[in-house]
Amino acid sequence: MSYDLENRLVVGVSSRALFDLSIENQIFETDGVEAYCSYQVEHEDEILKPGPGFPLIRALLNLNDLPGKEGCVEVIIMSRNSPDTSLRVFNAIKHYGLNITRAVLASGASLAPYLEAFRTDLFLSAYEDDVQSAIDSNIAAGIICSDGIHTYDCNHEIKQIRIAFDGDAVLFSDESEQIFKEQGLEAFEENERKNADNPLKAGPFAKFLKTLSELQKDFSTEEAPIRTALVTARSAPAHERVIRTLRAWNVRIDEAFFLGGVRKRDVLKAFGAHIFFDDQLVHTSSASDVVPSARVPYKNREPDSS
């Protein structure tokens, strides 16, 4: 009997996003693939420590235990590891009691073709090329920061998943952001003021937010297992277009922070995000010291023909 991935939240996660493989990656970078493979095989019985994506993945899997939500989340290991070097990862999955049974092990090949094949809604990886390919295929994806938080209490139970998003170039397209970069703040604010009633175009994480919003609809705000936040550098008067866009999309954002230049890191810590998605390295690098963070590369643009 075939297993249907439709009507599930499908999350693809790389081994480096799920577990701490910083030592192993250093071996790969300095000594090459053969040394890396040998190390993994020799250390198969050593349990890997949780990585930056571990808290989120574990909490998402726990949604399957909610009444009426059985099987609503499917997590798939998607790795450039070979089958032969993957046993250590599966040993760690078993050790931590993660209900992950499916995997794509590509032996160095691109994972991009398999993301669509598995109906992936979200892909987390430390490998930028795969994340960029996912974004270019309209799949929400982030390059997980592995230089920030290094420890996670495996006994800590997350009762409510908290996911934070940047606005422009993440939830929304980058059209307005490009005006800011090319013409400055005054032109950006004037554009947003003029277009306050025109919804922003969808960005790479719009569909993912809508999927989360559908999951939330079965719960009251107080009892929802997922809480979302918009954390954006926008401020008044550019806030109105954002609010009207979310209203037009009929999606729920539980908290919104229009910071106008205030540092995002402190707000994200106060919110208690289990993952934060932003398109700018300066924000994800800073935030990753206090919350797990992932950078969202925007779509590759066509070369200018002029």
Summary of the structure (lengths in Angstrom):
residues: 306
radius of gyration: 19.6
end to end distance: 54.2
largest distance: 62.4
contacts: 964
relative contact order: 0.14
helix: 39%
strand: 17%
